[in-house]
Amino acid sequence: MDSRLRGDRVIKFRKERGMTQYDLADALGIAQNQVSRYERAIVDLPTPVLDDLANLFDTTTDYLLGRSNIPHPGAEPDPYADFTSVEIEILRLLRSYPPDDQKR
């Protein structure tokens, strides 16, 4: 079974760990250009590589495939997972106002 990966999630995990595409390729035993293709979601991802990614990043295959917004098993879902950075900033600004002003 081959599947399309949420490449943005792989990039996020990779960068959080300070890894380059070359580092990730080495950890997975694949070529760097394959990592690039997976991150851009332009090729299908073989199940064994998907499993290796999930294990490496301590996440679920469902999260990597976009079927779940819970990045780590047992963790609470991130209520902002689908928000853009602009939407998050608007919420931060709104919360800086007194409660009565927030309602208006």
Secondary structure as UniProt FT lines:
FT   STRAND          2..3
FT   HELIX           7..16
FT   TURN            17..18
FT   HELIX           21..28
FT   HELIX           32..39
FT   TURN            40..41
FT   STRAND          45..46
FT   HELIX           47..56
FT   TURN            57..58
FT   HELIX           61..64
FT   TURN            65..66
FT   TURN            73..74
FT   TURN            79..82
FT   HELIX           85..95
FT   HELIX           99..103
//
